[in-house]
Each structure stands twice: as C-alpha cells, then as structure tokens.
Amino acid sequence: MKSSDSKLLLGLLAGIAVGAAVGYLVASEKGEELLDELKDLAGKAKDGLNSALEKAKETGHEAVAAIKEKKSEIRHTAADGTAE
C-alpha cells in the first residue's frame, strides 16, 4: 500500500469516526446536554481570551509609552550634556 493510499484511508476512517461521534451527540439527550455545556465552556474561554488580549494590549501600550518617555529623557540628558 502506498503512503498516499494509507493517508487517504486514515483520513477516511477519521472522518467516519468524527461523523459518528457528532451524530451520537446530536441525536442523544445527553449529547444535547453535553453540547450545551461545551457551548457554555467555549463562551467562557472566549471571554477569558478576550479579557487576556485586552490586558496584554494595555500592558503593551503602557510599555511603549514608558520606552518613549525614557527615550525622551535620554535625548534631553544627552542634549544637556553636549550643550555644556
């Protein structure tokens, strides 16, 4: 069996397994409960990631502002030192 044939067969089997699992989850009452829980969990994860992203952006902006301030101070100090 060629490598490409075995990859195709493996992909086909994986697709069948995923399809069967999704079909089971959608068809069963427990599956619906599980899907609802997964949706809630995904929503919470999304909210947490958005919050972390906003905090990272804020921290990045603060760091850039601090670097610009230090840069300005260094330039001012260097200008004062060369003027004397």
SULGI-V217390 format. One line per field, one symbol per residue. burial: # if it has 24 or more other C-alpha atoms within 12 Angstrom, else .. A space follows every 10 residues. Layout:
BEGIN
burial=???
END
This chain:
BEGIN
burial=.......... .......... .......... .......... .......... .......... .......... .......... ....
END
